[in-house]
Amino acid sequence: MKLIILNDYDQASEWAAKYIRNKILQFSPGPNKYFTLGLPTGKSTPLGCYKKLIEYYKNGALSFQYVKTFNMDEYVGLPRDHPESYHSFMWNNFFKHIDIKAENTHILDGNAADLQAECDAFEKKITAAGGIQLFVGGIGPDGHIAFNEPGSSLVSRTRVKTLAKDTIMANARFFDGDLSKVPTMALTLGVGTVEDWKIVACSSYSIK
């Protein structure tokens, strides 16, 4: 793994956005050749990167017309239109500002009738898309990626995960500081799913 250490969040965000842009441009996506991008849904780490990618799109330096995305996780039981759901976060902060097609964005459904079937189907969608060319993931305070808490199996696949108390406490800031409002379960890509592809790391980002 190559480690890039930068001075601050803004520099890390710009570095990550440029890396993503360059990978997409080098791939030269088109109607029969989609670039598949794995994205984080943390509420703080990726924001600067997303803002920079939006800027690239608006100034004509990047298009997402032939890009497919797969987000890493979603809360269980939180309505899709809830302001703190990851569906809402991604659309409000990224997707609606670029030219990506809705059908090319994929986010786990935390309200599915059969949660494990939803996870299994997500794995199949990634495979059907030809795998993920680039995976971007924020790294939590305890080193977790997505909602894979410490101790998660290195061969785990997309699954239902009970959140650790520390994670619930950390996320309470998005729910008015009220622990009772924070979902206690989530759907998350597994460590093995992420490890199927390639990794680069920078500051509070992990790019795979």
Disulfide bonds with the S-S distance in Angstrom:
none
